[in-house]
């Protein structure tokens, strides 16, 4: 994981934090943020794998700052390693604060994704799912 003042990797997903995703104080639930990270990791890994992927693990998730209703989340993915059947990605969440140009890193984690064949078994990354 990186400690940067600018995002690293590829902008993979942008989404808006809505009231339905928040507690009564207006803080967005960490589980919702993690679900958005999983979507972004899955999208990036599926492109790399040329097919179906699943999340095998998440390491070292760090919730650095709260996300508020109205923030735009920009989720960046950086492919750290490609193995035979798995990929490791650094996933960073940056929030553009509502009514502000301020952008802050709010969450980061390392995701491990595995490429699967049509029967749900691991397959080589980049090989078509037969």
N, CA, C and O atoms as CSV, one atom per row, in Angstrom:
chain,resi,resn,atom,element,x,y,z
A,1,UNK,N,N,0.846,-1.166,0.000
A,1,UNK,CA,C,0.000,0.000,0.000
A,1,UNK,C,C,0.892,1.229,0.000
A,1,UNK,O,O,2.015,1.209,0.504
A,2,UNK,N,N,0.372,2.278,-0.567
A,2,UNK,CA,C,1.169,3.476,-0.730
A,2,UNK,C,C,0.640,4.614,0.115
A,2,UNK,O,O,-0.541,4.652,0.461
A,3,UNK,N,N,1.524,5.541,0.442
A,3,UNK,CA,C,1.131,6.733,1.178
A,3,UNK,C,C,1.482,7.928,0.297
A,3,UNK,O,O,2.589,8.460,0.379
A,4,UNK,N,N,0.546,8.346,-0.540
A,4,UNK,CA,C,0.813,9.384,-1.516
A,4,UNK,C,C,-0.139,10.554,-1.330
A,4,UNK,O,O,-1.164,10.448,-0.657
A,5,UNK,N,N,0.228,11.670,-1.942
A,5,UNK,CA,C,-0.650,12.835,-1.930
A,5,UNK,C,C,-1.459,12.914,-3.221
A,5,UNK,O,O,-2.328,13.773,-3.369
A,6,UNK,N,N,-1.168,12.021,-4.143
A,6,UNK,CA,C,-1.914,11.914,-5.400
A,6,UNK,C,C,-2.285,10.451,-5.611
A,6,UNK,O,O,-1.549,9.557,-5.194
A,7,UNK,N,N,-3.410,10.205,-6.250
A,7,UNK,CA,C,-3.789,8.810,-6.509
A,7,UNK,C,C,-2.771,8.107,-7.401
A,7,UNK,O,O,-2.143,8.724,-8.261
A,8,UNK,N,N,-2.623,6.805,-7.179
A,8,UNK,CA,C,-1.802,5.992,-8.069
A,8,UNK,C,C,-2.711,4.959,-8.716
A,8,UNK,O,O,-3.741,4.587,-8.154
A,9,UNK,N,N,-2.333,4.508,-9.879
A,9,UNK,CA,C,-3.131,3.528,-10.602
A,9,UNK,C,C,-4.096,4.193,-11.567
A,9,UNK,O,O,-3.942,5.354,-11.945
A,10,UNK,N,N,-5.093,3.416,-11.949
A,10,UNK,CA,C,-6.058,3.817,-12.973
A,10,UNK,C,C,-7.403,4.140,-12.319
A,10,UNK,O,O,-7.893,3.380,-11.484
A,11,UNK,N,N,-7.995,5.274,-12.706
A,11,UNK,CA,C,-9.338,5.587,-12.226
A,11,UNK,C,C,-10.281,4.528,-12.802
A,11,UNK,O,O,-10.456,4.439,-14.017
A,12,UNK,N,N,-10.883,3.728,-11.924
A,12,UNK,CA,C,-11.672,2.584,-12.353
A,12,UNK,C,C,-13.160,2.780,-12.108
A,12,UNK,O,O,-13.984,2.256,-12.856
A,13,UNK,N,N,-13.514,3.532,-11.062
A,13,UNK,CA,C,-14.917,3.711,-10.709
A,13,UNK,C,C,-15.107,5.049,-10.004
A,13,UNK,O,O,-14.301,5.454,-9.166
A,14,UNK,N,N,-16.198,5.723,-10.367
A,14,UNK,CA,C,-16.615,6.945,-9.652
A,14,UNK,C,C,-18.060,6.751,-9.233
A,14,UNK,O,O,-18.886,6.265,-10.005
A,15,UNK,N,N,-18.356,7.139,-7.994
A,15,UNK,CA,C,-19.720,6.995,-7.508
A,15,UNK,C,C,-20.004,8.068,-6.462
A,15,UNK,O,O,-19.087,8.639,-5.871
A,16,UNK,N,N,-21.275,8.327,-6.248
A,16,UNK,CA,C,-21.708,9.367,-5.330
A,16,UNK,C,C,-22.237,8.731,-4.048
A,16,UNK,O,O,-23.064,7.821,-4.101
A,17,UNK,N,N,-21.766,9.204,-2.905
A,17,UNK,CA,C,-22.247,8.718,-1.612
A,17,UNK,C,C,-23.620,9.337,-1.336
A,17,UNK,O,O,-23.769,10.558,-1.310
A,18,UNK,N,N,-24.608,8.481,-1.134
A,18,UNK,CA,C,-25.999,8.907,-0.991
A,18,UNK,C,C,-26.507,8.688,0.441
A,18,UNK,O,O,-25.921,7.912,1.195
A,19,UNK,N,N,-27.598,9.374,0.813
A,19,UNK,CA,C,-28.140,9.224,2.177
A,19,UNK,C,C,-28.482,7.786,2.566
A,19,UNK,O,O,-28.346,7.427,3.735
A,20,UNK,N,N,-28.914,6.968,1.636
A,20,UNK,CA,C,-29.262,5.576,1.957
A,20,UNK,C,C,-28.045,4.761,2.393
A,20,UNK,O,O,-28.194,3.689,2.980
A,21,UNK,N,N,-26.838,5.266,2.108
A,21,UNK,CA,C,-25.597,4.559,2.434
A,21,UNK,C,C,-24.971,5.056,3.738
A,21,UNK,O,O,-23.838,4.699,4.060
A,22,UNK,N,N,-25.718,5.890,4.497
A,22,UNK,CA,C,-25.145,6.561,5.663
A,22,UNK,C,C,-25.878,6.222,6.958
A,22,UNK,O,O,-27.021,5.765,6.956
A,23,UNK,N,N,-25.182,6.462,8.051
A,23,UNK,CA,C,-25.802,6.365,9.371
A,23,UNK,C,C,-26.505,7.705,9.671
A,23,UNK,O,O,-26.410,8.630,8.864
A,24,UNK,N,N,-27.200,7.826,10.799
A,24,UNK,CA,C,-27.932,9.069,11.084
A,24,UNK,C,C,-27.059,10.319,11.183
A,24,UNK,O,O,-27.568,11.434,11.065
A,25,UNK,N,N,-25.758,10.151,11.397
A,25,UNK,CA,C,-24.848,11.305,11.475
A,25,UNK,C,C,-24.327,11.746,10.114
A,25,UNK,O,O,-23.601,12.736,10.017
A,26,UNK,N,N,-24.696,11.011,9.053
A,26,UNK,CA,C,-24.247,11.366,7.710
A,26,UNK,C,C,-22.931,10.748,7.295
A,26,UNK,O,O,-22.403,11.073,6.232
A,27,UNK,N,N,-22.387,9.853,8.126
A,27,UNK,CA,C,-21.162,9.140,7.761
A,27,UNK,C,C,-21.539,7.900,6.955
A,27,UNK,O,O,-22.440,7.152,7.335
A,28,UNK,N,N,-20.846,7.693,5.848
A,28,UNK,CA,C,-21.109,6.534,4.989
A,28,UNK,C,C,-20.557,5.279,5.659
A,28,UNK,O,O,-19.459,5.290,6.214
A,29,UNK,N,N,-21.333,4.196,5.599
A,29,UNK,CA,C,-20.921,2.928,6.186
A,29,UNK,C,C,-19.658,2.399,5.504
A,29,UNK,O,O,-19.541,2.435,4.279
A,30,UNK,N,N,-18.718,1.909,6.311
A,30,UNK,CA,C,-17.487,1.331,5.778
A,30,UNK,C,C,-17.743,0.151,4.862
A,30,UNK,O,O,-17.012,-0.048,3.892
A,31,UNK,N,N,-18.764,-0.630,5.152
A,31,UNK,CA,C,-19.100,-1.773,4.302
A,31,UNK,C,C,-19.510,-1.350,2.906
A,31,UNK,O,O,-19.217,-2.043,1.931
A,32,UNK,N,N,-20.190,-0.211,2.804
A,32,UNK,CA,C,-20.581,0.305,1.481
A,32,UNK,C,C,-19.336,0.734,0.709
A,32,UNK,O,O,-19.216,0.466,-0.487
A,33,UNK,N,N,-18.411,1.401,1.399
A,33,UNK,CA,C,-17.160,1.817,0.746
A,33,UNK,C,C,-16.395,0.588,0.276
A,33,UNK,O,O,-15.874,0.564,-0.839
A,34,UNK,N,N,-16.327,-0.437,1.129
A,34,UNK,CA,C,-15.610,-1.653,0.760
A,34,UNK,C,C,-16.269,-2.344,-0.435
A,34,UNK,O,O,-15.574,-2.899,-1.287
A,35,UNK,N,N,-17.599,-2.316,-0.506
A,35,UNK,CA,C,-18.294,-2.917,-1.659
A,35,UNK,C,C,-17.930,-2.192,-2.945
A,35,UNK,O,O,-17.773,-2.832,-3.985
A,36,UNK,N,N,-17.790,-0.863,-2.898
A,36,UNK,CA,C,-17.400,-0.109,-4.085
A,36,UNK,C,C,-15.967,-0.455,-4.493
A,36,UNK,O,O,-15.655,-0.536,-5.681
A,37,UNK,N,N,-15.106,-0.657,-3.503
A,37,UNK,CA,C,-13.729,-1.063,-3.779
A,37,UNK,C,C,-13.697,-2.433,-4.447
A,37,UNK,O,O,-12.923,-2.657,-5.377
A,38,UNK,N,N,-14.544,-3.351,-3.969
A,38,UNK,CA,C,-14.611,-4.695,-4.533
A,38,UNK,C,C,-15.101,-4.645,-5.976
A,38,UNK,O,O,-14.599,-5.376,-6.829
A,39,UNK,N,N,-16.083,-3.781,-6.251
A,39,UNK,CA,C,-16.545,-3.607,-7.637
A,39,UNK,C,C,-15.405,-3.150,-8.541
A,39,UNK,O,O,-15.201,-3.697,-9.625
A,40,UNK,N,N,-14.665,-2.142,-8.084
A,40,UNK,CA,C,-13.565,-1.602,-8.890
A,40,UNK,C,C,-12.473,-2.649,-9.100
A,40,UNK,O,O,-11.971,-2.809,-10.213
A,41,UNK,N,N,-12.106,-3.363,-8.033
A,41,UNK,CA,C,-11.074,-4.406,-8.158
A,41,UNK,C,C,-11.535,-5.485,-9.126
A,41,UNK,O,O,-10.746,-5.971,-9.936
A,42,UNK,N,N,-12.805,-5.860,-9.048
A,42,UNK,CA,C,-13.342,-6.876,-9.943
A,42,UNK,C,C,-13.345,-6.441,-11.397
A,42,UNK,O,O,-13.041,-7.232,-12.289
A,43,UNK,N,N,-13.692,-5.177,-11.636
A,43,UNK,CA,C,-13.692,-4.656,-13.009
A,43,UNK,C,C,-12.290,-4.688,-13.594
A,43,UNK,O,O,-12.084,-5.159,-14.713
A,44,UNK,N,N,-11.326,-4.181,-12.829
A,44,UNK,CA,C,-9.943,-4.124,-13.320
A,44,UNK,C,C,-9.373,-5.520,-13.524
A,44,UNK,O,O,-8.708,-5.783,-14.526
A,45,UNK,N,N,-9.634,-6.422,-12.567
A,45,UNK,CA,C,-9.105,-7.780,-12.668
A,45,UNK,C,C,-9.751,-8.543,-13.820
A,45,UNK,O,O,-9.076,-9.313,-14.503
A,46,UNK,N,N,-11.046,-8.341,-14.046
A,46,UNK,CA,C,-11.734,-9.031,-15.149
A,46,UNK,C,C,-11.163,-8.602,-16.497
A,46,UNK,O,O,-11.046,-9.419,-17.410
A,47,UNK,N,N,-10.808,-7.330,-16.626
A,47,UNK,CA,C,-10.154,-6.865,-17.863
A,47,UNK,C,C,-8.821,-7.575,-18.052
A,47,UNK,O,O,-8.510,-8.053,-19.142
A,48,UNK,N,N,-8.038,-7.639,-16.979
A,48,UNK,CA,C,-6.721,-8.275,-17.045
A,48,UNK,C,C,-6.842,-9.769,-17.327
A,48,UNK,O,O,-6.066,-10.325,-18.104
A,49,UNK,N,N,-7.818,-10.415,-16.691
A,49,UNK,CA,C,-7.985,-11.861,-16.806
A,49,UNK,C,C,-8.728,-12.281,-18.061
A,49,UNK,O,O,-8.750,-13.463,-18.404
A,50,UNK,N,N,-9.335,-11.325,-18.747
A,50,UNK,CA,C,-10.147,-11.615,-19.930
A,50,UNK,C,C,-11.294,-12.567,-19.586
A,50,UNK,O,O,-11.578,-13.508,-20.328
A,51,UNK,N,N,-11.943,-12.309,-18.455
A,51,UNK,CA,C,-13.070,-13.138,-18.074
A,51,UNK,C,C,-13.426,-13.012,-16.607
A,51,UNK,O,O,-13.054,-12.050,-15.935
A,52,UNK,N,N,-14.144,-13.993,-16.136
A,52,UNK,CA,C,-14.693,-14.003,-14.785
A,52,UNK,C,C,-13.597,-14.035,-13.722
A,52,UNK,O,O,-12.590,-14.730,-13.860
A,53,UNK,N,N,-13.823,-13.263,-12.656
A,53,UNK,CA,C,-12.917,-13.260,-11.502
A,53,UNK,C,C,-13.742,-13.224,-10.222
A,53,UNK,O,O,-14.916,-12.853,-10.237
A,54,UNK,N,N,-13.123,-13.609,-9.126
A,54,UNK,CA,C,-13.733,-13.494,-7.802
A,54,UNK,C,C,-12.705,-12.920,-6.841
A,54,UNK,O,O,-11.496,-12.989,-7.066
A,55,UNK,N,N,-13.228,-12.354,-5.764
A,55,UNK,CA,C,-12.366,-11.840,-4.709
A,55,UNK,C,C,-11.941,-13.008,-3.822
A,55,UNK,O,O,-12.781,-13.703,-3.251
A,56,UNK,N,N,-10.636,-13.214,-3.713
A,56,UNK,CA,C,-10.117,-14.287,-2.870
A,56,UNK,C,C,-9.734,-13.769,-1.495
A,56,UNK,O,O,-9.756,-14.520,-0.519
A,57,UNK,N,N,-9.380,-12.485,-1.408
A,57,UNK,CA,C,-8.989,-11.929,-0.117
A,57,UNK,C,C,-8.810,-10.432,-0.177
A,57,UNK,O,O,-8.637,-9.840,-1.242
A,58,UNK,N,N,-8.858,-9.844,0.989
A,58,UNK,CA,C,-8.605,-8.410,1.146
A,58,UNK,C,C,-7.645,-8.269,2.316
A,58,UNK,O,O,-7.874,-8.816,3.395
A,59,UNK,N,N,-6.570,-7.528,2.089
A,59,UNK,CA,C,-5.567,-7.337,3.136
A,59,UNK,C,C,-5.495,-5.874,3.539
A,59,UNK,O,O,-5.682,-4.977,2.716
A,60,UNK,N,N,-5.228,-5.651,4.790
A,60,UNK,CA,C,-4.850,-4.336,5.297
A,60,UNK,C,C,-5.772,-3.199,4.865
A,60,UNK,O,O,-5.291,-2.185,4.360
A,61,UNK,N,N,-7.061,-3.342,5.048
A,61,UNK,CA,C,-7.937,-2.232,4.709
A,61,UNK,C,C,-7.780,-1.156,5.782
A,61,UNK,O,O,-7.828,-1.440,6.979
A,62,UNK,N,N,-7.595,0.069,5.335
A,62,UNK,CA,C,-7.411,1.195,6.237
A,62,UNK,C,C,-8.441,2.267,5.919
A,62,UNK,O,O,-8.452,2.836,4.828
A,63,UNK,N,N,-9.311,2.534,6.894
A,63,UNK,CA,C,-10.271,3.631,6.769
A,63,UNK,C,C,-9.627,4.841,7.428
A,63,UNK,O,O,-9.607,4.959,8.654
A,64,UNK,N,N,-9.097,5.742,6.598
A,64,UNK,CA,C,-8.321,6.879,7.096
A,64,UNK,C,C,-9.190,8.048,7.520
A,64,UNK,O,O,-8.948,8.673,8.552
A,65,UNK,N,N,-10.203,8.338,6.716
A,65,UNK,CA,C,-11.074,9.492,6.959
A,65,UNK,C,C,-12.512,9.102,6.668
A,65,UNK,O,O,-12.752,8.210,5.854
A,66,UNK,N,N,-13.479,9.752,7.316
A,66,UNK,CA,C,-14.881,9.434,7.020
A,66,UNK,C,C,-15.292,9.932,5.642
A,66,UNK,O,O,-14.759,10.912,5.121
A,67,UNK,N,N,-16.259,9.222,5.074
A,67,UNK,CA,C,-16.900,9.634,3.828
A,67,UNK,C,C,-18.264,10.166,4.217
A,67,UNK,O,O,-18.961,9.557,5.030
A,68,UNK,N,N,-18.653,11.297,3.644
A,68,UNK,CA,C,-19.918,11.953,3.975
A,68,UNK,C,C,-20.879,11.882,2.805
A,68,UNK,O,O,-20.471,11.729,1.654
A,69,UNK,N,N,-22.166,11.995,3.118
A,69,UNK,CA,C,-23.186,12.079,2.077
A,69,UNK,C,C,-22.830,13.246,1.155
A,69,UNK,O,O,-22.508,14.340,1.617
A,70,UNK,N,N,-22.893,13.001,-0.141
A,70,UNK,CA,C,-22.586,14.031,-1.133
A,70,UNK,C,C,-21.169,13.983,-1.663
A,70,UNK,O,O,-20.869,14.625,-2.670
A,71,UNK,N,N,-20.283,13.232,-1.006
A,71,UNK,CA,C,-18.913,13.089,-1.507
A,71,UNK,C,C,-18.934,12.224,-2.769
A,71,UNK,O,O,-19.721,11.284,-2.873
A,72,UNK,N,N,-18.070,12.548,-3.715
A,72,UNK,CA,C,-17.865,11.706,-4.886
A,72,UNK,C,C,-16.641,10.853,-4.631
A,72,UNK,O,O,-15.548,11.372,-4.400
A,73,UNK,N,N,-16.826,9.535,-4.674
A,73,UNK,CA,C,-15.697,8.634,-4.489
A,73,UNK,C,C,-15.068,8.317,-5.832
A,73,UNK,O,O,-15.752,7.924,-6.777
A,74,UNK,N,N,-13.768,8.492,-5.904
A,74,UNK,CA,C,-12.977,8.141,-7.082
A,74,UNK,C,C,-12.093,6.973,-6.650
A,74,UNK,O,O,-11.241,7.114,-5.773
A,75,UNK,N,N,-12.310,5.821,-7.280
A,75,UNK,CA,C,-11.611,4.611,-6.859
A,75,UNK,C,C,-10.582,4.234,-7.912
A,75,UNK,O,O,-10.909,4.008,-9.077
A,76,UNK,N,N,-9.331,4.172,-7.473
A,76,UNK,CA,C,-8.193,3.887,-8.339
A,76,UNK,C,C,-7.687,2.482,-8.045
A,76,UNK,O,O,-7.625,2.062,-6.890
A,77,UNK,N,N,-7.325,1.763,-9.101
A,77,UNK,CA,C,-6.769,0.424,-8.946
A,77,UNK,C,C,-5.394,0.368,-9.602
A,77,UNK,O,O,-5.190,0.877,-10.704
A,78,UNK,N,N,-4.471,-0.254,-8.905
A,78,UNK,CA,C,-3.105,-0.413,-9.407
A,78,UNK,C,C,-2.758,-1.895,-9.332
A,78,UNK,O,O,-2.729,-2.481,-8.250
A,79,UNK,N,N,-2.497,-2.489,-10.481
A,79,UNK,CA,C,-2.159,-3.912,-10.552
A,79,UNK,C,C,-0.736,-4.094,-10.031
A,79,UNK,O,O,0.225,-3.665,-10.669
A,80,UNK,N,N,-0.608,-4.730,-8.873
A,80,UNK,CA,C,0.699,-4.902,-8.245
A,80,UNK,C,C,1.416,-6.159,-8.708
A,80,UNK,O,O,2.637,-6.166,-8.866
A,81,UNK,N,N,0.638,-7.236,-8.927
A,81,UNK,CA,C,1.246,-8.509,-9.295
A,81,UNK,C,C,0.229,-9.357,-10.048
A,81,UNK,O,O,-0.957,-9.370,-9.719
A,82,UNK,N,N,0.716,-10.067,-11.067
A,82,UNK,CA,C,-0.105,-11.037,-11.782
A,82,UNK,C,C,0.589,-12.380,-11.671
A,82,UNK,O,O,1.716,-12.558,-12.132
A,83,UNK,N,N,-0.110,-13.329,-11.047
A,83,UNK,CA,C,0.412,-14.687,-10.929
A,83,UNK,C,C,-0.197,-15.563,-12.011
A,83,UNK,O,O,-0.697,-15.063,-13.019
A,84,UNK,N,N,-0.152,-16.861,-11.799
A,84,UNK,CA,C,-0.705,-17.772,-12.797
A,84,UNK,C,C,-2.224,-17.659,-12.851
A,84,UNK,O,O,-2.791,-17.545,-13.937
A,85,UNK,N,N,-2.896,-17.690,-11.693
A,85,UNK,CA,C,-4.361,-17.609,-11.661
A,85,UNK,C,C,-4.877,-16.416,-10.873
A,85,UNK,O,O,-6.079,-16.150,-10.870
A,86,UNK,N,N,-3.989,-15.697,-10.208
A,86,UNK,CA,C,-4.437,-14.602,-9.336
A,86,UNK,C,C,-3.760,-13.282,-9.677
A,86,UNK,O,O,-2.734,-13.232,-10.355
A,87,UNK,N,N,-4.377,-12.219,-9.181
A,87,UNK,CA,C,-3.868,-10.865,-9.340
A,87,UNK,C,C,-3.962,-10.151,-8.001
A,87,UNK,O,O,-4.904,-10.368,-7.238
A,88,UNK,N,N,-2.987,-9.304,-7.721
A,88,UNK,CA,C,-2.991,-8.494,-6.509
A,88,UNK,C,C,-3.099,-7.038,-6.936
A,88,UNK,O,O,-2.331,-6.563,-7.772
A,89,UNK,N,N,-4.074,-6.331,-6.344
A,89,UNK,CA,C,-4.322,-4.938,-6.710
A,89,UNK,C,C,-4.327,-4.052,-5.477
A,89,UNK,O,O,-4.894,-4.413,-4.445
A,90,UNK,N,N,-3.693,-2.889,-5.588
A,90,UNK,CA,C,-3.834,-1.840,-4.589
A,90,UNK,C,C,-5.063,-1.040,-4.999
A,90,UNK,O,O,-5.162,-0.593,-6.142
A,91,UNK,N,N,-5.993,-0.858,-4.078
A,91,UNK,CA,C,-7.220,-0.120,-4.363
A,91,UNK,C,C,-7.276,1.077,-3.424
A,91,UNK,O,O,-7.289,0.926,-2.203
A,92,UNK,N,N,-7.310,2.270,-4.015
A,92,UNK,CA,C,-7.358,3.516,-3.253
A,92,UNK,C,C,-8.686,4.210,-3.495
A,92,UNK,O,O,-9.184,4.257,-4.619
A,93,UNK,N,N,-9.255,4.753,-2.415
A,93,UNK,CA,C,-10.491,5.526,-2.517
A,93,UNK,C,C,-10.166,6.961,-2.139
A,93,UNK,O,O,-9.690,7.245,-1.040
A,94,UNK,N,N,-10.433,7.849,-3.070
A,94,UNK,CA,C,-10.254,9.283,-2.855
A,94,UNK,C,C,-11.631,9.928,-2.894
A,94,UNK,O,O,-12.446,9.617,-3.763
A,95,UNK,N,N,-11.888,10.826,-1.953
A,95,UNK,CA,C,-13.179,11.518,-1.897
A,95,UNK,C,C,-13.008,12.954,-2.356
A,95,UNK,O,O,-12.146,13.685,-1.869
A,96,UNK,N,N,-13.855,13.342,-3.310
A,96,UNK,CA,C,-14.002,14.760,-3.649
A,96,UNK,C,C,-15.136,15.247,-2.781
A,96,UNK,O,O,-16.279,14.811,-2.921
A,97,UNK,N,N,-14.810,16.153,-1.885
A,97,UNK,CA,C,-15.782,16.613,-0.907
A,97,UNK,C,C,-16.858,17.463,-1.568
A,97,UNK,O,O,-16.580,18.263,-2.461
A,98,UNK,N,N,-18.104,17.273,-1.108
A,98,UNK,CA,C,-19.246,18.004,-1.658
A,98,UNK,C,C,-18.987,19.499,-1.576
A,98,UNK,O,O,-18.527,20.007,-0.554
A,99,UNK,N,N,-19.288,20.198,-2.667
A,99,UNK,CA,C,-19.155,21.665,-2.773
A,99,UNK,C,C,-17.726,22.133,-2.528
A,99,UNK,O,O,-17.515,23.214,-1.979
A,100,UNK,N,N,-16.743,21.331,-2.930
A,100,UNK,CA,C,-15.349,21.689,-2.696
A,100,UNK,C,C,-14.471,21.025,-3.746
A,100,UNK,O,O,-14.840,20.005,-4.327
A,101,UNK,N,N,-13.316,21.612,-3.977
A,101,UNK,CA,C,-12.336,20.991,-4.869
A,101,UNK,C,C,-11.403,20.079,-4.075
A,101,UNK,O,O,-10.524,19.434,-4.647
A,102,UNK,N,N,-11.597,20.027,-2.753
A,102,UNK,CA,C,-10.748,19.218,-1.889
A,102,UNK,C,C,-10.890,17.736,-2.229
A,102,UNK,O,O,-12.000,17.217,-2.352
A,103,UNK,N,N,-9.755,17.070,-2.377
A,103,UNK,CA,C,-9.721,15.631,-2.645
A,103,UNK,C,C,-8.806,15.002,-1.603
A,103,UNK,O,O,-7.669,15.435,-1.417
A,104,UNK,N,N,-9.321,13.965,-0.920
A,104,UNK,CA,C,-8.570,13.310,0.139
A,104,UNK,C,C,-8.633,11.796,-0.014
A,104,UNK,O,O,-9.661,11.239,-0.402
A,105,UNK,N,N,-7.502,11.129,0.300
A,105,UNK,CA,C,-7.519,9.667,0.329
A,105,UNK,C,C,-8.244,9.253,1.606
A,105,UNK,O,O,-7.856,9.642,2.707
A,106,UNK,N,N,-9.310,8.452,1.442
A,106,UNK,CA,C,-10.115,8.062,2.594
A,106,UNK,C,C,-9.944,6.594,2.979
A,106,UNK,O,O,-10.075,6.242,4.151
A,107,UNK,N,N,-9.658,5.751,2.018
A,107,UNK,CA,C,-9.550,4.309,2.284
A,107,UNK,C,C,-8.584,3.685,1.292
A,107,UNK,O,O,-8.445,4.150,0.160
A,108,UNK,N,N,-7.918,2.626,1.734
A,108,UNK,CA,C,-7.023,1.879,0.851
A,108,UNK,C,C,-6.959,0.434,1.328
A,108,UNK,O,O,-7.033,0.162,2.526
A,109,UNK,N,N,-6.821,-0.486,0.385
A,109,UNK,CA,C,-6.670,-1.910,0.720
A,109,UNK,C,C,-5.985,-2.628,-0.424
A,109,UNK,O,O,-5.885,-2.105,-1.534
A,110,UNK,N,N,-5.520,-3.821,-0.143
A,110,UNK,CA,C,-4.955,-4.704,-1.152
A,110,UNK,C,C,-5.961,-5.832,-1.370
A,110,UNK,O,O,-6.363,-6.504,-0.420
A,111,UNK,N,N,-6.365,-6.036,-2.622
A,111,UNK,CA,C,-7.320,-7.084,-2.993
A,111,UNK,C,C,-6.608,-8.166,-3.783
A,111,UNK,O,O,-5.766,-7.874,-4.631
A,112,UNK,N,N,-6.949,-9.415,-3.504
A,112,UNK,CA,C,-6.452,-10.548,-4.279
A,112,UNK,C,C,-7.642,-11.115,-5.044
A,112,UNK,O,O,-8.645,-11.511,-4.450
A,113,UNK,N,N,-7.518,-11.150,-6.365
A,113,UNK,CA,C,-8.580,-11.627,-7.244
A,113,UNK,C,C,-8.090,-12.868,-7.971
A,113,UNK,O,O,-6.912,-12.969,-8.313
A,114,UNK,N,N,-8.999,-13.820,-8.209
A,114,UNK,CA,C,-8.655,-15.072,-8.887
A,114,UNK,C,C,-9.518,-15.222,-10.131
A,114,UNK,O,O,-10.731,-15.015,-10.085
A,115,UNK,N,N,-8.883,-15.585,-11.246
A,115,UNK,CA,C,-9.596,-15.855,-12.502
A,115,UNK,C,C,-10.232,-17.244,-12.418
A,115,UNK,O,O,-9.617,-18.193,-11.930
A,116,UNK,N,N,-11.476,-17.346,-12.903
A,116,UNK,CA,C,-12.193,-18.620,-12.866
A,116,UNK,C,C,-12.624,-19.056,-14.255
A,116,UNK,O,O,-12.857,-18.233,-15.140
A,117,UNK,N,N,-12.727,-20.389,-14.430
A,117,UNK,CA,C,-13.276,-20.916,-15.674
A,117,UNK,C,C,-14.798,-21.013,-15.548
A,117,UNK,O,O,-15.365,-20.600,-14.536
A,118,UNK,N,N,-15.457,-21.555,-16.570
A,118,UNK,CA,C,-16.923,-21.598,-16.586
A,118,UNK,C,C,-17.490,-22.482,-15.484
A,118,UNK,O,O,-18.658,-22.346,-15.119
A,119,UNK,N,N,-16.672,-23.390,-14.949
A,119,UNK,CA,C,-17.112,-24.283,-13.881
A,119,UNK,C,C,-16.748,-23.760,-12.487
A,119,UNK,O,O,-16.982,-24.429,-11.480
A,120,UNK,N,N,-16.172,-22.553,-12.447
A,120,UNK,CA,C,-15.840,-21.956,-11.173
A,120,UNK,C,C,-14.512,-22.396,-10.586
A,120,UNK,O,O,-14.265,-22.206,-9.396
A,121,UNK,N,N,-13.650,-22.985,-11.416
A,121,UNK,CA,C,-12.325,-23.399,-10.972
A,121,UNK,C,C,-11.290,-22.365,-11.406
A,121,UNK,O,O,-11.449,-21.735,-12.452
A,122,UNK,N,N,-10.215,-22.182,-10.604
A,122,UNK,CA,C,-9.172,-21.244,-11.019
A,122,UNK,C,C,-8.615,-21.603,-12.390
A,122,UNK,O,O,-8.447,-22.776,-12.722
A,123,UNK,N,N,-8.333,-20.569,-13.180
A,123,UNK,CA,C,-7.768,-20.757,-14.512
A,123,UNK,C,C,-6.653,-19.730,-14.698
A,123,UNK,O,O,-6.599,-18.742,-13.965
A,124,UNK,N,N,-5.770,-19.947,-15.659
A,124,UNK,CA,C,-4.700,-18.986,-15.906
A,124,UNK,C,C,-5.245,-17.617,-16.297
A,124,UNK,O,O,-6.195,-17.509,-17.073
A,125,UNK,N,N,-4.635,-16.588,-15.754
A,125,UNK,CA,C,-5.010,-15.203,-16.077
A,125,UNK,C,C,-4.763,-14.973,-17.557
A,125,UNK,O,O,-3.713,-15.343,-18.083
A,126,UNK,N,N,-5.718,-14.371,-18.221
A,126,UNK,CA,C,-5.568,-14.031,-19.632
A,126,UNK,C,C,-5.976,-15.132,-20.594
A,126,UNK,O,O,-6.100,-14.885,-21.793
A,127,UNK,N,N,-6.185,-16.339,-20.096
A,127,UNK,CA,C,-6.646,-17.452,-20.936
A,127,UNK,C,C,-8.169,-17.431,-20.924
A,127,UNK,O,O,-8.778,-17.309,-19.861
A,128,UNK,N,N,-8.782,-17.547,-22.079
A,128,UNK,CA,C,-10.242,-17.511,-22.170
A,128,UNK,C,C,-10.864,-18.603,-21.308
A,128,UNK,O,O,-10.350,-19.718,-21.223
A,129,UNK,N,N,-11.973,-18.260,-20.676
A,129,UNK,CA,C,-12.687,-19.231,-19.830
A,129,UNK,C,C,-13.376,-20.252,-20.716
A,129,UNK,O,O,-14.395,-19.953,-21.340
A,130,UNK,N,N,-12.827,-21.447,-20.773
A,130,UNK,CA,C,-13.368,-22.505,-21.648
A,130,UNK,C,C,-14.517,-23.223,-20.997
A,130,UNK,O,O,-15.088,-24.138,-21.590
